Amino acid sequence: MDGNEMRDILASYLAKDVMKQPNRVIQPDEALLTSGLIDSFHLVDLALFVEDNFGVHIDDSELNASTFDNLSGLIALIQSRQ
Amino acid sequence: MPTFSDLLKAHYETKPNKVCVTILQGGQPDRPVTYRELVHGAAGYITTFTKNGIQPGDVILLILQHGIDMLYAYFGAILHGAIPSIMPFLTEKLLPERYRADLAALVSVTQPTSIITYRDFETEVRAALKPGQDSVKAVIVSDQVDGPCLPDFPSFGGLQRKPEDIVLLQHSSGTTGLQKGVALSHQAVINQLNDYGKAIRLNDSDVFVSWLPLYHDMGLIACWLMPILLGYPLVIMSPFEWIRAPYRLLQAVSRYKGTLSWLPNFTYIFCAQKIRQRDLEGVDLSSWRSISNCSEPMRWEAHQTFYERFRELGLRYEALTTCYAMAENVFAVTQGGIDAPVIFEDIDQESLQVDRVARPRKGYRPAIRMLGAGKSIPNTSVSILNTEGDPLPDRHVGEVALKSNCMLVGYYHRPDATEKAFINGWYLTGDYGYLVDGELYITGRKKDLIIVGGKNIYPQDLELLAYEVPGVHAGRASAFGIFNETTGTEDVVIVAEVESSDPAQQQKISDGIRATVTRGSAVALRYVHLVGKHWLVKTSSGKTARSANREKFLKEMQEKGQEF
């Protein structure tokens, strides 16, 4: 799976299931954690989604903005572990 | 009547080697702390307080995470005779300038003479202060505090305090909450702990396990002061770590044979849905004897979901209990499910909503399943009052009012707010409910308060944030909470009147409101609903009528087929 495909899957998941705004476009460099788009209640969901869809484990200690804060950062993290 | 310091001194002298707190920190070994270490660490803080001219009776703000510093600093303040108050830590999403404004507001009302924080956070704290103009004499950085030392009890100000003196302040979040600090006396807290301890049948095999924040009454009273002051072991983890790794709560219960926990309703569903099986290997929950659902509306469905998921790990159904609590009563008002399983009843929906009488369901009429919050604890009387302040008979819905020997001293430096809270000696909770043979059921809220994940949020703070967005005018937005069955807590909604009907402009305003409210408050805004002029319902005095706007919003959404 290439980065673009991964980005579409993640962006659609975040817009639909986390933000509850299915039509919301999420830019690759748009802040996710520091902006509050993903709040702490949804961090575990995101980690589970990434593991189920991309086979990559994100440790709970990594669920913060210093590990990733946007889609590009998240995709880079996933690809580095695949 | 002993004070906090008397109790700590007694534990130090009679069982210095007993582990009172075990601190769980992700990635590091668990840290057990004995009463000896606790008092020695606190004594180090007292040396620092004295050097900085901090007097008994002064307010000390603590801006620290769960950990050894918090433990030593908190009880150092107590033994010094000062008044500790815990301020929530800055989160990733909160704008630093908003945090500074909140801190400045808290400083202006509570007039602390010192603030304790970490080195990394010192600059942030100092940015909120006005040296020479505000009350703060010292910002104390935790790594500069004097090390643990032997206690010189006769010199400790804490041992000179009287039972009726204020011992601590407790705040909820946001500008409004921070300016309404609940001031509690030694005797109020100790009366609560003794009587609540009886209600939950505290015994020598009890072990408390908690992930709760300490700036909240549930975490501070039930899962910090009660075990430490009464001498029961406590196992704690930080809410910051728990929300990212909820399985750690269950692992901790298993490892330490935990018996008692307090959880807000959403936690039951959160744990049931978000914990991987692999993180539960070998976990045994059979020691858990009371898990009190507390601090936000409690639902039967949440208990069922939790039980079904974890029964195979030995969780007992009888362990699912309920508690109705209020910071102004120190903590617990009622407790259910200790001697017998929690009571529930199916109530005729129309009768409850229209007649405001809770009549048991007949036949197949639509019903609401109500979970009992239990009976009042020994020292607290509960009454249901009508709008005139007269008591109502059983099953009639009215405002829940309290009388007890563990009431707040007052809202700190806010006699105006304190006076408004009482009628004929009864404290008005702002919650609606009914009684049946002493069992209390909570049906709703009179006060305009949003509770998300157990956290109290004042809607006026969120509306003020919305007014900062260009295109939204003052007085033209309404914030409220809507219960979300899927998550077990409330979602925050803002309805705002806008003049523009251009979709691009509306999207911009909507994004602006969402971002400003989310980054300016302790919650994430879930729904923004933009409407035309004159949509909002106002009260006769021109204020936004939040409950009426909430009803109107729900009706519109229902007509559109959108579910919550």
Boltz contact constraints between the chains, C-beta under 6 A:
constraints:
  - contact:
      token1: [A, 33]
      token2: [B, 92]
      max_distance: 6.0
  - contact:
      token1: [A, 34]
      token2: [B, 92]
      max_distance: 6.0
  - contact:
      token1: [A, 36]
      token2: [B, 93]
      max_distance: 6.0
  - contact:
      token1: [A, 36]
      token2: [B, 518]
      max_distance: 6.0
  - contact:
      token1: [A, 36]
      token2: [B, 519]
      max_distance: 6.0
  - contact:
      token1: [A, 36]
      token2: [B, 524]
      max_distance: 6.0
  - contact:
      token1: [A, 39]
      token2: [B, 524]
      max_distance: 6.0
  - contact:
      token1: [A, 40]
      token2: [B, 243]
      max_distance: 6.0
  - contact:
      token1: [A, 43]
      token2: [B, 244]
      max_distance: 6.0
  - contact:
      token1: [A, 44]
      token2: [B, 274]
      max_distance: 6.0
  - contact:
      token1: [A, 60]
      token2: [B, 244]
      max_distance: 6.0
  - contact:
      token1: [A, 60]
      token2: [B, 245]
      max_distance: 6.0
  - contact:
      token1: [A, 61]
      token2: [B, 26]
      max_distance: 6.0
  - contact:
      token1: [A, 61]
      token2: [B, 27]
      max_distance: 6.0
  - contact:
      token1: [A, 63]
      token2: [B, 244]
      max_distance: 6.0
  - contact:
      token1: [A, 65]
      token2: [B, 92]
      max_distance: 6.0
